[in-house]
Amino acid sequence: MIQDIIDGVVAALLEAFPGVKVYTEQIKQGLKEPCFILRLLNPTSEQFFGNRYYRTNLFSIQYIPESRTDAKAECYDVNDQLFQALEYITVSGDLQRGTDMKGEYSDGVLIFLVNFNMFVQFSPELDPMEELSVENQAK
C-alpha cells in the first residue's frame, strides 16, 4: 500500500513538474538540480473496528531549486504549485486526498509536508472446507 502511495505522489509530481527528477531512494552522488526528494516519515496503523485499520502516512517532499541567486522565489513558486498538485493523487486506481499540507523554506531548500491518511481493510485468511456432508429428513 505504501509503495502505491509513493507511486501516486511521484506521478503527480512528474505531471505538475515535467522534466524535474524525483528521487525516492537514498542519493549517494550525482544529484541533478532542480529535483524533488520524497521520504515517508513515521507511518502509523491503528486498529479501528474489526479488520479495519486507520493508516497515517506523512510524506516529506524536499525541493532543491535550480537557481542559487533566486532560490527563495523559486521555492515559493513550487510550494504554491504543490498545494494543487498533491490535493488529489491516484492510488491503486482511486483518488486519495492529501491533507495537512504545509511548506517551509529553510537553508535554500523547500520542505513540503503532506499526509495521505486512509482506512484499509484486511480479510482474514480462511482455510476452505474440504468436505461437507448434510443429512436432511422430511416429515
Number of C-alpha atoms within 10 A of each C-alpha: 10 13 10 13 19 18 17 22 24 21 16 20 22 16 12 16 17 9 11 17 17 21 16 15 9 9 9 6 6 6 11 13 13 14 19 24 18 21 17 17 13 9 14 12 15 11 13 13 9 8 11 15 17 16 19 17 20 21 22 19 24 22 24 21 21 15 14 10 9 11 18 18 13 19 25 15 11 18 21 12 14 22 17 12 19 23 16 18 23 17 18 13 9 10 12 18 16 22 16 9 17 15 20 14 17 10 8 17 16 23 19 20 22 22 20 23 18 13 13 14 13 9 7 7 6 6 6 6 6 5 5 5 5 4 4 5 4 3 2
